[in-house]
Amino acid sequence: MTKIIWDEEFKRSYKRKIKINKRLKKKFWIAMETFEKNPFASQIRTHKISGKLKGLWAFSVDYNCRIIFKFVEDKSKVLLIDIGGHNEVY
Protein backbone atom coordinates (compact mmCIF):
# COMPACT_ATOMS: atom_id res chain seq x y z
CA MET A 1 0.00 0.00 0.00
CA THR A 2 1.25 3.46 -0.90
CA LYS A 3 1.82 5.98 1.89
CA ILE A 4 0.27 9.33 0.98
CA ILE A 5 1.56 12.69 2.23
CA TRP A 6 -0.51 15.87 1.80
CA ASP A 7 1.49 19.02 0.95
CA GLU A 8 0.26 22.16 2.80
CA GLU A 9 -0.81 23.77 -0.49
CA PHE A 10 -2.69 20.60 -1.39
CA LYS A 11 -4.58 20.78 1.92
CA ARG A 12 -5.65 24.36 1.16
CA SER A 13 -6.72 23.42 -2.37
CA TYR A 14 -8.70 20.46 -1.01
CA LYS A 15 -10.58 22.71 1.41
CA ARG A 16 -11.35 25.29 -1.32
CA LYS A 17 -12.31 22.93 -4.14
CA ILE A 18 -13.35 19.54 -2.79
CA LYS A 19 -14.51 19.69 0.82
CA ILE A 20 -17.47 21.96 0.04
CA ASN A 21 -18.68 19.94 -2.96
CA LYS A 22 -20.39 16.74 -1.74
CA ARG A 23 -20.46 15.05 -5.16
CA LEU A 24 -16.79 15.75 -5.86
CA LYS A 25 -15.78 14.91 -2.29
CA LYS A 26 -17.25 11.41 -2.67
CA LYS A 27 -15.44 10.90 -5.99
CA PHE A 28 -12.23 12.25 -4.44
CA TRP A 29 -12.22 9.67 -1.63
CA ILE A 30 -13.06 6.82 -4.02
CA ALA A 31 -10.13 7.86 -6.25
CA MET A 32 -7.83 8.20 -3.22
CA GLU A 33 -8.74 4.72 -1.98
CA THR A 34 -8.09 3.29 -5.43
CA PHE A 35 -4.80 5.20 -5.71
CA GLU A 36 -3.63 4.05 -2.29
CA LYS A 37 -4.19 0.40 -3.22
CA ASN A 38 -2.77 0.69 -6.74
CA PRO A 39 -1.35 4.02 -8.01
CA PHE A 40 -1.59 2.75 -11.60
CA ALA A 41 -5.18 1.45 -11.55
CA SER A 42 -6.76 2.02 -14.94
CA GLN A 43 -9.87 3.80 -13.60
CA ILE A 44 -7.85 6.77 -12.26
CA ARG A 45 -5.70 7.13 -15.42
CA THR A 46 -2.34 7.85 -13.76
CA HIS A 47 0.15 9.44 -16.14
CA LYS A 48 3.46 11.32 -16.27
CA ILE A 49 3.33 15.04 -16.90
CA SER A 50 5.56 16.75 -19.44
CA GLY A 51 6.47 20.37 -20.05
CA LYS A 52 6.90 22.75 -17.13
CA LEU A 53 5.71 20.08 -14.68
CA LYS A 54 8.06 17.38 -15.98
CA GLY A 55 8.93 14.88 -13.26
CA LEU A 56 5.47 15.04 -11.71
CA TRP A 57 2.52 12.70 -12.19
CA ALA A 58 -1.27 13.11 -12.25
CA PHE A 59 -4.36 10.98 -11.78
CA SER A 60 -8.03 11.72 -12.35
CA VAL A 61 -10.77 12.14 -9.77
CA ASP A 62 -13.37 12.80 -12.45
CA TYR A 63 -13.52 14.22 -15.98
CA ASN A 64 -12.23 17.67 -14.99
CA CYS A 65 -10.47 17.12 -11.67
CA ARG A 66 -6.84 16.03 -11.45
CA ILE A 67 -4.45 15.41 -8.60
CA ILE A 68 -0.80 16.32 -9.20
CA PHE A 69 1.75 14.34 -7.21
CA LYS A 70 5.29 13.04 -7.11
CA PHE A 71 6.75 9.75 -5.99
CA VAL A 72 9.11 9.84 -3.03
CA GLU A 73 11.48 7.08 -1.85
CA ASP A 74 11.26 4.54 -4.68
CA LYS A 75 7.51 4.90 -5.19
CA SER A 76 6.70 3.76 -1.64
CA LYS A 77 5.50 7.25 -0.70
CA VAL A 78 3.60 9.89 -2.65
CA LEU A 79 3.49 13.64 -2.04
CA LEU A 80 0.20 15.21 -3.18
CA ILE A 81 0.95 18.64 -4.62
CA ASP A 82 -2.15 20.16 -6.23
CA ILE A 83 -5.75 19.42 -7.12
CA GLY A 84 -8.10 21.07 -9.56
CA GLY A 85 -9.42 21.24 -13.08
CA HIS A 86 -7.21 20.47 -16.06
CA ASN A 87 -6.56 24.15 -16.84
CA GLU A 88 -5.88 24.98 -13.19
CA VAL A 89 -3.19 22.41 -12.45
CA TYR A 90 -1.35 22.01 -15.77
Secondary structure, 3 states (H helix, E strand, C coil): CCEEEECHHHHHHHHHHCCCCHHHHHHHHHHHHHHHHCCCCHHHCCEECCHHHCCCEEEEEECCEEEEEEEECCCCEEEEEEEECHHHHC
